[in-house]
Structure formats: C-alpha cells, structure tokens
Amino acid sequence: MHKKFYASQVLSVCPNLINLQHYYTFVICILKWHSEQFYLK
C-alpha cells in the first residue's frame, strides 16, 4: 500500500527523470522530494 502511494508521489514529482531511466538522477530526485516533504512538515 505505502509503496504504491510512494511510487505515485515520486512519479508525479519526477516523470521526466523516470522516462530517462537514469538511476542516479532518479535517486537525486527522490532525495530532493524527501527533503521537500521534510521541510513542509
């Protein structure tokens, strides 16, 4: 459940990076998303 929701959140934030299939860039995007979620709280 949580993984599906998490995946949808990342997909909505970084669709272009996923399309490029660049794992390193995708990881950076996830880290950026995590930091944004942290600061929003």
Stockholm file with secondary structure:
# STOCKHOLM 1.0

chainA/1-41         MHKKFYASQVLSVCPNLINLQHYYTFVICILKWHSEQFYLK
#=GR chainA/1-41 SS CHHHHHHHHHHHHCHHHHHHTCHHHHHHHHHHHHHHHHHHC
#=GC SS_cons        CHHHHHHHHHHHHCHHHHHHTCHHHHHHHHHHHHHHHHHHC
//
